[in-house]
Amino acid sequence: MVDDLSGFEWNADEWQQEWTISVGRAYVCKKCGTMLMVTKGGVGVLEPKCCGLDMQPVESPDEEIR
């Protein structure tokens, strides 16, 4: 994801890619270990929270949770 947007213009494909919520994407709570997996995709913003903290994306199934 692009953090510095000053002077940056996206085309329609880049907007679609950044705003797409993909099926199979997983997130984990680093505090309690709860996991969330997207089962229905869409377009929008997904910012899952647990234990009052942002959940972190899981990059691979073998990634250590804690």
N, CA, C and O atoms as a DFTB+ gen file, in Angstrom:
264 C
 N C O
     1  1       0.836      -1.189       0.000
     2  2       0.000       0.000       0.000
     3  2       0.874       1.243       0.000
     4  3       1.943       1.253       0.611
     5  1       0.436       2.270      -0.666
     6  2       1.183       3.515      -0.774
     7  2       0.880       4.380       0.440
     8  3      -0.284       4.648       0.739
     9  1       1.943       4.826       1.154
    10  2       1.750       5.652       2.343
    11  2       1.842       7.150       2.047
    12  3       1.083       7.936       2.614
    13  1       2.761       7.556       1.166
    14  2       2.923       8.963       0.841
    15  2       2.194       9.262      -0.461
    16  3       2.638       8.842      -1.529
    17  1       1.084       9.982      -0.386
    18  2       0.258      10.234      -1.560
    19  2       0.470      11.620      -2.159
    20  3      -0.245      12.002      -3.085
    21  1       1.446      12.385      -1.646
    22  2       1.667      13.727      -2.167
    23  2       2.172      13.657      -3.612
    24  3       3.177      13.006      -3.899
    25  1       1.472      14.324      -4.496
    26  2       1.850      14.351      -5.899
    27  2       1.634      13.026      -6.614
    28  3       2.196      12.803      -7.687
    29  1       0.848      12.165      -6.048
    30  2       0.634      10.827      -6.609
    31  2      -0.776      10.722      -7.159
    32  3      -1.742      11.068      -6.479
    33  1      -0.892      10.250      -8.377
    34  2      -2.209      10.044      -8.973
    35  2      -2.357       8.580      -9.354
    36  3      -1.476       8.010      -9.998
    37  1      -3.473       7.968      -8.955
    38  2      -3.740       6.570      -9.270
    39  2      -4.626       6.483     -10.496
    40  3      -5.456       7.357     -10.744
    41  1      -4.437       5.406     -11.265
    42  2      -5.382       5.141     -12.342
    43  2      -6.488       4.241     -11.794
    44  3      -6.418       3.808     -10.644
    45  1      -7.492       3.960     -12.592
    46  2      -8.654       3.190     -12.125
    47  2      -8.265       1.792     -11.652
    48  3      -8.818       1.312     -10.663
    49  1      -7.334       1.130     -12.326
    50  2      -6.902      -0.212     -11.916
    51  2      -6.221      -0.197     -10.550
    52  3      -6.424      -1.104      -9.742
    53  1      -5.418       0.828     -10.293
    54  2      -4.742       0.940      -8.989
    55  2      -5.751       1.182      -7.870
    56  3      -5.615       0.620      -6.784
    57  1      -6.765       2.016      -8.126
    58  2      -7.817       2.237      -7.127
    59  2      -8.539       0.930      -6.821
    60  3      -8.763       0.591      -5.659
    61  1      -8.899       0.204      -7.865
    62  2      -9.622      -1.068      -7.694
    63  2      -8.799      -2.052      -6.871
    64  3      -9.333      -2.710      -5.978
    65  1      -7.505      -2.158      -7.164
    66  2      -6.640      -3.096      -6.447
    67  2      -6.518      -2.719      -4.963
    68  3      -6.587      -3.593      -4.099
    69  1      -6.339      -1.440      -4.666
    70  2      -6.174      -0.995      -3.274
    71  2      -7.454      -1.134      -2.466
    72  3      -7.390      -1.364      -1.259
    73  1      -8.619      -0.999      -3.100
    74  2      -9.885      -1.022      -2.386
    75  2     -10.562      -2.382      -2.410
    76  3     -11.643      -2.530      -1.840
    77  1      -9.962      -3.381      -3.051
    78  2     -10.563      -4.704      -3.132
    79  2     -10.249      -5.501      -1.875
    80  3      -9.092      -5.621      -1.474
    81  1     -11.292      -6.043      -1.261
    82  2     -11.147      -6.924      -0.098
    83  2     -11.203      -8.344      -0.646
    84  3     -12.248      -8.790      -1.119
    85  1     -10.080      -9.052      -0.580
    86  2      -9.938     -10.346      -1.238
    87  2     -10.348     -11.512      -0.346
    88  3     -10.005     -11.560       0.835
    89  1     -11.086     -12.450      -0.930
    90  2     -11.464     -13.683      -0.237
    91  2     -10.186     -14.458       0.082
    92  3      -9.281     -14.552      -0.747
    93  1     -10.126     -15.007       1.288
    94  2      -8.972     -15.793       1.704
    95  2      -7.932     -15.007       2.473
    96  3      -7.017     -15.594       3.051
    97  1      -8.052     -13.701       2.490
    98  2      -7.117     -12.872       3.250
    99  2      -7.350     -13.132       4.731
   100  3      -8.495     -13.183       5.180
   101  1      -6.273     -13.298       5.493
   102  2      -6.388     -13.624       6.917
   103  2      -5.711     -12.554       7.767
   104  3      -4.747     -11.916       7.343
   105  1      -6.235     -12.376       8.968
   106  2      -5.707     -11.416       9.941
   107  2      -5.606     -12.104      11.293
   108  3      -6.365     -13.031      11.575
   109  1      -4.671     -11.656      12.136
   110  2      -4.488     -12.242      13.456
   111  2      -4.343     -11.132      14.496
   112  3      -3.770     -10.077      14.226
   113  1      -4.877     -11.395      15.690
   114  2      -4.686     -10.501      16.827
   115  2      -3.400     -10.931      17.519
   116  3      -3.290     -12.069      17.977
   117  1      -2.440     -10.041      17.596
   118  2      -1.151     -10.367      18.202
   119  2      -1.264     -10.507      19.726
   120  3      -0.355     -11.036      20.366
   121  1      -2.376     -10.036      20.311
   122  2      -2.539     -10.128      21.762
   123  2      -3.145     -11.471      22.190
   124  3      -2.614     -12.133      23.083
   125  1      -4.262     -11.877      21.552
   126  2      -4.948     -13.097      22.005
   127  2      -4.885     -14.248      21.002
   128  3      -5.261     -15.371      21.337
   129  1      -4.412     -13.987      19.765
   130  2      -4.283     -15.046      18.775
   131  2      -5.526     -15.311      17.940
   132  3      -5.518     -16.211      17.100
   133  1      -6.602     -14.544      18.155
   134  2      -7.813     -14.721      17.355
   135  2      -7.489     -14.459      15.888
   136  3      -6.762     -13.522      15.558
   137  1      -8.042     -15.302      15.011
   138  2      -7.813     -15.132      13.581
   139  2      -9.123     -14.829      12.874
   140  3     -10.187     -15.273      13.307
   141  1      -9.045     -14.078      11.795
   142  2     -10.190     -13.707      10.977
   143  2      -9.808     -14.008       9.530
   144  3      -8.692     -13.710       9.102
   145  1     -10.740     -14.600       8.776
   146  2     -10.496     -14.828       7.354
   147  2     -11.664     -14.268       6.560
   148  3     -12.823     -14.487       6.912
   149  1     -11.361     -13.550       5.494
   150  2     -12.382     -12.978       4.624
   151  2     -13.009     -14.110       3.813
   152  3     -12.313     -14.840       3.107
   153  1     -14.339     -14.249       3.922
   154  2     -15.052     -15.301       3.195
   155  2     -15.944     -14.741       2.101
   156  3     -16.453     -15.491       1.268
   157  1     -16.138     -13.430       2.096
   158  2     -16.911     -12.785       1.039
   159  2     -16.211     -11.484       0.693
   160  3     -16.133     -10.578       1.523
   161  1     -15.706     -11.386      -0.518
   162  2     -14.948     -10.226      -0.928
   163  2     -15.832      -9.052      -1.266
   164  3     -17.059      -9.150      -1.255
   165  1     -15.200      -7.954      -1.562
   166  2     -15.927      -6.760      -1.935
   167  2     -14.975      -5.615      -2.180
   168  3     -13.771      -5.814      -2.343
   169  1     -15.516      -4.426      -2.205
   170  2     -14.721      -3.230      -2.405
   171  2     -15.004      -2.307      -1.232
   172  3     -16.162      -2.064      -0.892
   173  1     -13.959      -1.798      -0.619
   174  2     -14.123      -0.911       0.522
   175  2     -12.907      -0.946       1.409
   176  3     -11.807      -1.262       0.957
   177  1     -13.098      -0.623       2.670
   178  2     -12.004      -0.579       3.635
   179  2     -12.286      -1.606       4.722
   180  3     -13.369      -1.616       5.307
   181  1     -11.317      -2.463       4.991
   182  2     -11.425      -3.441       6.067
   183  2     -10.302      -3.163       7.050
   184  3      -9.127      -3.291       6.709
   185  1     -10.659      -2.786       8.263
   186  2      -9.685      -2.511       9.320
   187  2     -10.089      -3.296      10.559
   188  3     -10.597      -2.716      11.519
   189  1      -9.867      -4.631      10.550
   190  2     -10.307      -5.458      11.677
   191  2      -9.561      -5.130      12.969
   192  3      -8.356      -4.878      12.972
   193  1     -10.318      -5.141      14.065
   194  2      -9.743      -4.867      15.384
   195  2     -10.146      -5.972      16.354
   196  3     -11.218      -6.563      16.224
   197  1      -9.282      -6.244      17.322
   198  2      -9.536      -7.210      18.386
   199  2      -8.731      -6.769      19.595
   200  3      -7.621      -6.259      19.443
   201  1      -9.258      -6.952      20.772
   202  2      -8.586      -6.547      22.018
   203  2      -8.197      -5.071      21.988
   204  3      -7.218      -4.674      22.619
   205  1      -8.972      -4.248      21.247
   206  2      -8.696      -2.827      21.160
   207  2      -7.523      -2.472      20.250
   208  3      -7.105      -1.315      20.205
   209  1      -6.985      -3.458      19.521
   210  2      -5.825      -3.242      18.650
   211  2      -6.161      -3.611      17.211
   212  3      -7.080      -4.391      16.963
   213  1      -5.410      -3.044      16.260
   214  2      -5.560      -3.449      14.867
   215  2      -5.069      -4.882      14.707
   216  3      -4.021      -5.251      15.238
   217  1      -5.834      -5.688      13.972
   218  2      -5.378      -7.040      13.656
   219  2      -4.354      -6.948      12.526
   220  3      -4.446      -6.067      11.671
   221  1      -3.384      -7.853      12.526
   222  2      -2.307      -7.829      11.549
   223  2      -2.560      -8.837      10.440
   224  3      -3.035      -9.939      10.714
   225  1      -2.253      -8.484       9.179
   226  2      -2.438      -9.435       8.085
   227  2      -1.491     -10.621       8.247
   228  3      -0.345     -10.457       8.667
   229  1      -1.973     -11.804       7.915
   230  2      -1.148     -13.006       7.917
   231  2      -0.656     -13.180       6.490
   232  3      -1.456     -13.302       5.562
   233  1       0.658     -13.191       6.316
   234  2       1.229     -13.241       4.971
   235  2       1.290     -14.653       4.411
   236  3       1.180     -14.840       3.200
   237  1       1.464     -15.649       5.274
   238  2       1.502     -17.038       4.794
   239  2       0.932     -17.947       5.895
   240  3       0.966     -17.580       7.070
   241  1       0.419     -19.103       5.535
   242  2      -0.163     -20.007       6.529
   243  2       0.843     -20.477       7.578
   244  3       0.453     -20.849       8.685
   245  1       2.108     -20.464       7.245
   246  2       3.128     -20.939       8.158
   247  2       3.709     -19.852       9.055
   248  3       4.577     -20.128       9.883
   249  1       3.233     -18.614       8.896
   250  2       3.754     -17.508       9.690
   251  2       3.417     -17.740      11.168
   252  3       2.297     -18.118      11.511
   253  1       4.390     -17.509      12.015
   254  2       4.178     -17.693      13.457
   255  2       3.232     -16.626      13.979
   256  3       3.399     -15.446      13.671
   257  1       2.242     -17.026      14.768
   258  2       1.199     -16.123      15.251
   259  2       1.692     -15.245      16.389
   260  3       1.365     -14.059      16.417
   261  1       2.444     -15.765      17.303
   262  2       2.876     -14.956      18.473
   263  2       4.342     -14.698      18.477
   264  3       4.851     -14.041      19.384
